[in-house]
Amino acid sequence: MIPFNKPYLSGNETEYIRQAVESGKISGDGIFTKRCHEFFESKYGFKKVLLTTSCTDALEMAAILVNTKPGDEIIVPAYTFVSTVNAFVLRGAKIVFADSSPDSPNIDVTKLASLVTPKTKAIVPVHYAGIACDMDPIMSLAAKNNFYVIEDAAQSIDAYYKGRPLGRWHACDQ
Ligand SMILES: Cc1ncc(COP(=O)(O)O)c(C=O)c1O
């Protein structure tokens, strides 16, 4: 059988698990959580990193933070992982699917404007398989129509758009 994916292992995992256990704190926010925060902030220039237990949880937090309410419209790619959409469906939002571009599974930015209405609360660009969405037109459309941009960068560590790390396009970071 061909495995769906094969995790990358650097060789230090068992030693790090031993250190975590010996530190006496194996819940979140221990020494390795802090090391991850520092790594992501220094390597990619994120202003503030907060490690979550999963991208599903990060998306749930984002949906809460933008105050998603029933009737809000959220634009998401038609091709993505289910968590991208669930976070907003669970809060009663109406999902507006954006079709893929002809050359990648990512949102076709040329068709986005027609999906925006006065009820649009946010767009969730997904950088599928590390392929960067075309962020410039997405950010311009969001600024013009005053809605949030919530990047789903679950598949995009160490991937870039015009030299800028993916996951760093939130409006507050402009
Ligand atoms: C695009 C995308 N978003 C969100 C998720 C959810 O991530 P997690 O499994 O960490 O909850 C995944 C997982 O594969 C994903 O591919």
The ligand as a MOL file (V3000), in Angstrom:
LIG
                    3D

  0  0  0     0  0            999 V3000
M  V30 BEGIN CTAB
M  V30 COUNTS 16 16 0 0 0
M  V30 BEGIN ATOM
M  V30 1 C -5.5010 23.2330 4.2830 0
M  V30 2 C -5.6940 22.6350 5.6450 0
M  V30 3 N -6.3020 23.3620 6.6030 0
M  V30 4 C -6.4850 22.8730 7.8490 0
M  V30 5 C -6.0670 21.5970 8.1820 0
M  V30 6 C -6.3000 21.0920 9.5620 0
M  V30 7 O -5.0880 20.9230 10.2150 0
M  V30 8 P -4.9840 20.0020 11.5260 0
M  V30 9 O -4.9640 18.5950 11.0700 0
M  V30 10 O -3.6920 20.4580 12.1630 0
M  V30 11 O -6.1720 20.3040 12.3860 0
M  V30 12 C -5.4180 20.8190 7.2230 0
M  V30 13 C -4.9670 19.4600 7.5570 0
M  V30 14 O -4.5720 18.6970 6.7060 0
M  V30 15 C -5.2250 21.3380 5.9310 0
M  V30 16 O -4.6300 20.6220 4.9730 0
M  V30 END ATOM
M  V30 BEGIN BOND
M  V30 1 1 1 2
M  V30 2 1 2 3
M  V30 3 2 2 15
M  V30 4 2 3 4
M  V30 5 1 4 5
M  V30 6 1 5 6
M  V30 7 2 5 12
M  V30 8 1 6 7
M  V30 9 1 7 8
M  V30 10 2 8 9
M  V30 11 1 8 10
M  V30 12 1 8 11
M  V30 13 1 12 13
M  V30 14 1 12 15
M  V30 15 2 13 14
M  V30 16 1 15 16
M  V30 END BOND
M  V30 END CTAB
M  END
